[in-house]
Amino acid sequence: MSDTPEQPRNSSELSPAQRLEAPNTRLIDASIATINDMETLRACIAYENQHQQRVPILRQLEKRANELCSQKDNE
């Protein structure tokens, strides 16, 4: 057993802060890529708008929204 706190098993359990305040851009990119529902995506967009307002991150979130919409249309 380790003394480290248990990490969330499902990526949807990550908060917007955990997704978008990662220590490097690769982790942020991966975090955005694992968003699989619009509710989580909207929460991340709201968080980014309220806190950092980084245009590249907002563009990535917009791109992911478009991907999710396309997937939904293809179902």
N, CA, C and O of each residue as an XYZ file, in Angstrom:
300
protein
N       0.834     -1.195      0.000
C       0.000      0.000      0.000
C       0.867      1.242      0.000
O       1.942      1.269      0.598
N       0.386      2.260     -0.675
C       1.134      3.513     -0.691
C       0.394      4.551      0.132
O      -0.789      4.406      0.440
N       1.116      5.591      0.474
C       0.530      6.673      1.262
C      -0.042      7.777      0.399
O      -0.524      8.781      0.922
N       0.000      7.611     -0.919
C      -0.518      8.648     -1.806
C      -2.034      8.553     -1.885
O      -2.597      7.461     -1.801
N      -2.694      9.690     -2.047
C      -4.155      9.650     -2.152
C      -4.573      8.920     -3.426
O      -3.863      8.941     -4.431
N      -5.721      8.285     -3.366
C      -6.227      7.560     -4.523
C      -6.584      8.541     -5.632
O      -7.243      9.551     -5.384
N      -6.152      8.245     -6.853
C      -6.457      9.073     -8.005
C      -7.781      8.624     -8.601
O      -8.133      7.448     -8.505
N      -8.520      9.541     -9.216
C      -9.765      9.144     -9.868
C      -9.496      8.103    -10.950
O      -8.528      8.225    -11.702
N     -10.343      7.084    -11.033
C     -10.166      6.020    -12.017
C     -10.734      6.404    -13.368
O     -10.243      5.947    -14.401
N     -11.742      7.222    -13.374
C     -12.414      7.612    -14.600
C     -12.051      9.059    -14.900
O     -12.125      9.915    -14.019
N     -11.659      9.337    -16.141
C     -11.238     10.699    -16.469
C     -12.360     11.719    -16.295
O     -12.087     12.905    -16.110
N     -13.620     11.277    -16.352
C     -14.722     12.213    -16.170
C     -14.834     12.687    -14.723
O     -15.572     13.628    -14.432
N     -14.108     12.040    -13.823
C     -14.121     12.450    -12.427
C     -13.155     13.597    -12.155
O     -13.131     14.138    -11.049
N     -12.365     13.968    -13.149
C     -11.430     15.071    -12.976
C     -12.184     16.394    -13.025
O     -13.094     16.576    -13.834
N     -11.798     17.301    -12.161
C     -12.408     18.627    -12.172
C     -11.790     19.449    -13.306
O     -10.718     19.111    -13.805
N     -12.461     20.519    -13.708
C     -11.856     21.389    -14.722
C     -10.474     21.901    -14.290
O      -9.572     22.020    -15.119
N     -10.310     22.200    -13.018
C      -9.005     22.664    -12.542
C      -7.946     21.582    -12.717
O      -6.826     21.876    -13.137
N      -8.285     20.341    -12.402
C      -7.329     19.246    -12.572
C      -6.981     19.050    -14.043
O      -5.834     18.746    -14.370
N      -7.940     19.218    -14.918
C      -7.698     19.050    -16.359
C      -6.849     20.180    -16.931
O      -5.948     19.931    -17.732
N      -7.124     21.412    -16.529
C      -6.552     22.572    -17.209
C      -5.389     23.226    -16.481
O      -4.755     24.127    -17.030
N      -5.095     22.805    -15.276
C      -3.977     23.386    -14.528
C      -2.835     22.381    -14.392
O      -2.093     22.410    -13.410
N      -2.697     21.510    -15.362
C      -1.620     20.519    -15.356
C      -0.275     21.238    -15.511
O      -0.221     22.349    -16.038
N       0.802     20.606    -15.053
C       2.111     21.267    -15.077
C       2.729     21.451    -16.463
O       3.672     22.227    -16.615
N       2.216     20.754    -17.471
C       2.760     20.977    -18.818
C       1.660     20.819    -19.864
O       0.605     20.244    -19.597
N       1.929     21.338    -21.053
C       0.900     21.369    -22.093
C       0.526     19.987    -22.603
O      -0.607     19.785    -23.040
N       1.435     19.042    -22.561
C       1.096     17.685    -23.011
C       0.008     17.072    -22.140
O      -0.884     16.387    -22.642
N       0.082     17.315    -20.851
C      -0.949     16.795    -19.952
C      -2.285     17.494    -20.187
O      -3.340     16.864    -20.115
N      -2.240     18.785    -20.465
C      -3.475     19.517    -20.769
C      -4.074     18.974    -22.063
O      -5.279     18.735    -22.142
N      -3.228     18.779    -23.081
C      -3.704     18.230    -24.357
C      -4.378     16.876    -24.153
O      -5.460     16.629    -24.685
N      -3.740     16.010    -23.389
C      -4.297     14.683    -23.124
C      -5.587     14.778    -22.337
O      -6.528     14.021    -22.573
N      -5.626     15.694    -21.417
C      -6.820     15.887    -20.598
C      -8.007     16.323    -21.440
O      -9.125     15.847    -21.244
N      -7.762     17.219    -22.369
C      -8.834     17.694    -23.251
C      -9.276     16.562    -24.178
O     -10.468     16.399    -24.437
N      -8.328     15.788    -24.672
C      -8.644     14.697    -25.595
C      -9.508     13.616    -24.945
O     -10.215     12.888    -25.641
N      -9.455     13.508    -23.629
C     -10.237     12.476    -22.938
C     -11.611     12.955    -22.501
O     -12.341     12.202    -21.856
N     -11.983     14.180    -22.832
C     -13.329     14.669    -22.520
C     -14.293     13.993    -23.486
O     -14.145     14.102    -24.703
N     -15.279     13.296    -22.935
C     -16.200     12.528    -23.764
C     -17.651     12.969    -23.668
O     -18.535     12.307    -24.213
N     -17.910     14.075    -22.984
C     -19.288     14.546    -22.884
C     -19.315     16.071    -22.851
O     -18.376     16.721    -22.390
N     -20.407     16.614    -23.346
C     -20.538     18.071    -23.448
C     -20.608     18.751    -22.084
O     -20.156     19.887    -21.940
N     -21.158     18.084    -21.095
C     -21.251     18.685    -19.760
C     -19.852     18.979    -19.205
O     -19.599     20.070    -18.693
N     -18.959     18.012    -19.310
C     -17.585     18.201    -18.845
C     -16.895     19.277    -19.669
O     -16.171     20.111    -19.127
N     -17.117     19.258    -20.962
C     -16.508     20.242    -21.846
C     -16.970     21.650    -21.494
O     -16.159     22.574    -21.427
N     -18.252     21.815    -21.272
C     -18.785     23.139    -20.894
C     -18.188     23.618    -19.573
O     -17.875     24.799    -19.421
N     -18.033     22.708    -18.628
C     -17.443     23.074    -17.338
C     -15.996     23.530    -17.514
O     -15.555     24.476    -16.861
N     -15.263     22.858    -18.395
C     -13.872     23.244    -18.652
C     -13.796     24.594    -19.346
O     -12.932     25.408    -19.022
N     -14.682     24.839    -20.290
C     -14.712     26.133    -20.973
C     -15.027     27.250    -19.983
O     -14.389     28.302    -19.995
N     -16.012     27.011    -19.132
C     -16.367     28.021    -18.128
C     -15.195     28.282    -17.180
O     -14.898     29.428    -16.844
N     -14.538     27.209    -16.758
C     -13.382     27.357    -15.861
C     -12.279     28.172    -16.530
O     -11.730     29.098    -15.934
N     -11.960     27.817    -17.776
C     -10.888     28.520    -18.489
C     -11.250     29.991    -18.696
O     -10.395     30.861    -18.531
N     -12.486     30.278    -19.050
C     -12.920     31.673    -19.225
C     -12.830     32.455    -17.927
O     -12.491     33.639    -17.936
N     -13.127     31.812    -16.825
C     -13.129     32.492    -15.533
C     -11.719     32.689    -14.973
O     -11.467     33.674    -14.280
N     -10.806     31.775    -15.261
C      -9.506     31.807    -14.607
C      -8.346     32.268    -15.493
O      -7.726     33.290    -15.199
N      -8.049     31.564    -16.533
C      -6.846     31.848    -17.312
C      -7.108     32.597    -18.612
O      -6.334     33.479    -18.985
N      -8.174     32.260    -19.294
C      -8.531     32.857    -20.589
C      -7.414     32.686    -21.628
O      -7.114     33.605    -22.389
N      -6.802     31.486    -21.643
C      -5.741     31.196    -22.610
C      -6.390     30.820    -23.940
O      -7.113     29.829    -24.033
N      -6.122     31.621    -24.959
C      -6.724     31.419    -26.272
C      -6.388     30.039    -26.846
O      -7.291     29.380    -27.362
N      -5.141     29.568    -26.783
C      -4.859     28.239    -27.339
C      -5.650     27.116    -26.660
O      -6.069     26.166    -27.321
N      -5.849     27.222    -25.374
C      -6.618     26.205    -24.641
C      -8.086     26.291    -25.052
O      -8.730     25.265    -25.271
N      -8.609     27.494    -25.156
C      -9.999     27.660    -25.582
C     -10.206     27.129    -26.997
O     -11.262     26.574    -27.302
N      -9.214     27.294    -27.857
C      -9.312     26.743    -29.217
C      -9.336     25.217    -29.188
O     -10.092     24.587    -29.928
N      -8.514     24.633    -28.340
C      -8.511     23.173    -28.206
C      -9.857     22.675    -27.701
O     -10.371     21.662    -28.174
N     -10.421     23.389    -26.745
C     -11.731     23.006    -26.214
C     -12.804     23.126    -27.298
O     -13.697     22.284    -27.391
N     -12.714     24.170    -28.110
C     -13.656     24.341    -29.215
C     -13.512     23.193    -30.230
O     -14.505     22.659    -30.724
N     -12.282     22.835    -30.521
C     -12.030     21.730    -31.454
C     -12.617     20.430    -30.910
O     -13.215     19.649    -31.650
N     -12.438     20.208    -29.607
C     -12.986     18.989    -28.995
C     -14.507     19.013    -29.040
O     -15.132     17.975    -29.254
N     -15.112     20.177    -28.842
C     -16.576     20.298    -28.936
C     -17.050     19.915    -30.332
O     -18.049     19.210    -30.479
N     -16.342     20.373    -31.348
C     -16.694     20.027    -32.723
C     -16.573     18.529    -32.963
O     -17.409     17.936    -33.645
N     -15.535     17.916    -32.404
C     -15.353     16.467    -32.536
C     -16.497     15.707    -31.869
O     -17.014     14.736    -32.420
N     -16.883     16.159    -30.680
C     -17.982     15.491    -29.972
C     -19.296     15.631    -30.738
O     -20.087     14.690    -30.804
N     -19.523     16.801    -31.312
C     -20.743     17.009    -32.108
C     -20.742     16.109    -33.339
O     -21.776     15.546    -33.697
N     -19.597     15.972    -33.982
C     -19.483     15.101    -35.153
C     -19.748     13.652    -34.784
O     -20.431     12.933    -35.514
N     -19.209     13.228    -33.657
C     -19.427     11.851    -33.204
C     -20.906     11.612    -32.938
O     -21.445     10.559    -33.277
N     -21.555     12.595    -32.331
C     -22.972     12.467    -32.019
C     -23.797     12.396    -33.293
O     -24.751     11.622    -33.376
N     -23.433     13.205    -34.291
C     -24.143     13.201    -35.567
C     -23.977     11.880    -36.307
O     -24.881     11.462    -37.031
N     -22.843     11.219    -36.137
C     -22.573      9.965    -36.826
C     -23.209      8.751    -36.158
O     -23.193      7.655    -36.719
N     -23.757      8.935    -34.990
C     -24.387      7.807    -34.262
C     -25.775      7.518    -34.757
O     -26.433      6.608    -34.252
